[in-house]
Each structure stands twice: as structure tokens, then as C-alpha cells.
Amino acid sequence: MKLGVMSDSHDNIPNIKIAVDIFNKNGVDLVVHAGDFIAPFAIDPLADLDCRVVGVFGNNDGERIVLAKKFEPIGEVYPNLASATLGDKNIAVMHYPELAIPIAKSGDYDIVVYGHTHKIDIKKEKSLLLNPGETGGWTTGKATVAIVETDSLDATIYEL
């Protein structure tokens, strides 16, 4: 099975649409978003995904009540920590690395996803620890998402 991973899209609608296209073309079974959607209109392109979306809020997300309502038809969004299952893999999603790193070290989840730093990070120890970088591309000038093959826990970064 395939897991699509994105974070820090920061209202960049063209990049969100490219990410959706990449995920659909690669047949992902679930997409997780590690926060910083920003405005409710940034959720609209995610409705074109061929799978459900699980997300968490980041430090820049405003209008959280409206963001949560926008999520209702496409999946779920949580305040700090989301948990999902894909096949036999348990997935944890959060925005902050300070939370993600100890959770990954615990081995309680197979895949631990975070955002916030806008920097790609892939580590395999007890868990796969993954930051896909930033989908928005505003901070680093490089917009990226990831796809994880859940059988092998191999993550591939895709530049938008």
C-alpha cells in the first residue's frame, strides 16, 4: 500500500493541486498532512484526491473551526496528534519534531510523520520518521511531498 505525505502547504493552491495529481497518479491509499494548511480554501484541492486525508493543525492554521468543517467530506483533522492505520501499519502524524522524535524512538508506530521545519528528514530506526519538507515551497524555494511504500517503509521524495 502507498501513503502520501505532505506538510506546510501554506495556501499554495497550485502546489497542492500538483501534489494531489502526484498522489492520484501513484495510486496512494491514504494521504496525511502534517499541518500548516493556513486558510480554509487550501483544503478545497484535497477533495480531488482518490483517497481519504488525515491531518493535524500546525502553528499557523487559523480559522480551525472552518478548516475542520472543510475536512468533513474528505477525512479527519486533529488538533495535535493524529493516528491512522494503513494495511498493517500504524501511523502517527503531528506538526512538531519535538513530539515526533520521541514517538518514533518508542517504536509504538511504524511510521511517524511531522512537519514545521520545512526540511526533508527521513530516518529509519524503530519507526520510519519522516518530514516530507514543505509543499508550499515559500520558505526554502523547494516544494516537496513524499510517498511511502508501506511494505518496505521506503520513502520517495517528489519535487513539485
N, C-alpha and C positions, 0 to 999 in steps of 0.2 A: 504494500500500500504506500501511497505518497502523501506527505504532509507539506503543504505550502506554508511558508513562514515570512511574515513581513512585520515591520515596525516603523514608527516615526514617519508616517506618510505626510504629516503636516500640511494637509489641504492641497497637496499637489495632485489634482484630479487627472491630468494627463498621465502621470506616472502610475497612479492607482489603476487606471484603465489598462496600461501596458502590463502591470503585474497580474491583473485578472486574466488577460489574454494568455500570458505565460502559464499561469496555473491551469487554465482550461485546456490549453494545447497539450500540456503534460499529464493531464488526467489526474490531478490531485484529488484526494478523497476528503480532505479537510484542510481549511486554512486557519491559521492562528495569527492574530495581530497583537503585538506586544505594546500597544499604546501610542499615544500622541496622534490621534486622528485629527484633532483640533475641533472643527466645526461639524455640525450635523450633516451638511451637504456632502462631506467627504465620505459618508457611508454609502451614498447612492450608487456609485460604480460597483461596489461589492455585491450588489443584488444580481449582477450578471455572472457571478460565479456559478459553476455547476455543482457546488457542494456547499455545506454549511460553514459558518465562520464563528470562531470563538475568540473573543478579545478581552483585553483589560484596559482600563483607563491609565493614561500617563499623566505626567505632571502639568502638561499644557492643555489638557482637554477641558474645555468649558462646556456649558450647557449639557451637563451629564444626563439630565432627565430626558432631554430631547434626543441625545445620542442613543440612550438606551431604547427609546421608542423606535428609532430608526432601525435598530438591530433586531427587533422582534420578528420580522418576517425572514431574516437570513441566518439567525443564530442567537448567540448569547454574548453579553459583555458584562464583566465583573469589575468591582472597584479596585482590587489589589492583586488577587491571585485567581487564576482560572485553572481548572483541571479538566482534562478530556481524555478519552480513550480512542485509539485508532487501531483496529485489529487487536493484537495482544499487547500493545504499547501504551503505557501511561504517560501523559504529557502534562507538564506544568508550564503555565505562562504567566509572566509578571513583567513589570516595566523596569524595575531596578536591579542592577547587578548585585547589590548588597544582599538582596533576598535570594537571587538565583544561585549564586556561587555555593552557599552552604546547602541549599536544597539539592543541587547537583552532586555535591560531595556525599550527601546522605545515602544516595542510591535508591531513594524511595520512588523515583520516577525514572523512566527510561530516557525521556527527552525533557530538557529544561530550556525554555526559551525566554529571553529577555531583550530589552531594547535600551533606550535612554542615552547611551553613549554615542550612538550613530556610527559605531565602529564594528566591523565584522570580527566575530570571535567564534571559533569552533574548537572545542576541546572534548576529547573522549576519555573519560575515566570510568567511574561507576555509572554515570549517566552521560548522554550527549548534551553538552552545554553549548547553546547556540544563540548568538546575536547575529541577525541577518544584515546588519548595517541599517542604513536609512533608505526607506522607499522614496521619501520626498526629495532627497538629494540637495537640499538647501544648504546644509552645513558643510559637508565635505566635498560637494560637487560630484559625488558618485552615488547614484541611486541603485540600490540592490534589493533583491529578495532571495530566499533560499527554498530549495525543495529537498526534503529528507526522504530517502528510501527507508521505510521503517524496518524492513527485514534485516538490512545490513547496518542501519544507523549511519549511512553515508549522507553527508550534506553537500549539495552543489549550490554555489552562489551564481545568480543570474544578474547581469548588469542590465539596467533598463535603458 
